């Protein structure tokens, strides 16, 4: 599937399954917006 230039919102994207989904979309060229309640992993991700 082609995601280059598409906008994607991932909730709970700083750890676990959400992080894997976020990295997958980003590797396919998507513009990713991340929401999470805990921001301690934000800079790392």
Beta strands, then each sheet from edge to edge (+ up, - down):
strand 1: 7-11
strand 2: 31-35
sheet 1: 1+ 2+
end
